[in-house]
Amino acid sequence: MAAPQDKDYVTACGKLASALSISIASARRKVDLVASKEGVRDPAGRLLIAQRLLLESEGVGQESRQLLDVLLEAVAEEANYLGDD
């Protein structure tokens, strides 16, 4: 029988999964991978890592949206360009 999971940890992994558009299992693996690299074994440390990854993903998402907006703006000389083949 599987060990019961910490409710806060599962919630944090679920939010991380939603933010990254991945499965909850993938989010848990991502947290476990970072935890193993940092040498964290306790559940409280894993919860902090999950929350940190969630904050980082939200920051990257905002930066990506701003960069995409800048890249999609038409340059004045190309605004009326129609590509003919």
Order of alpha helices (4+ residues) and beta strands (2+ residues): alpha-alpha-alpha
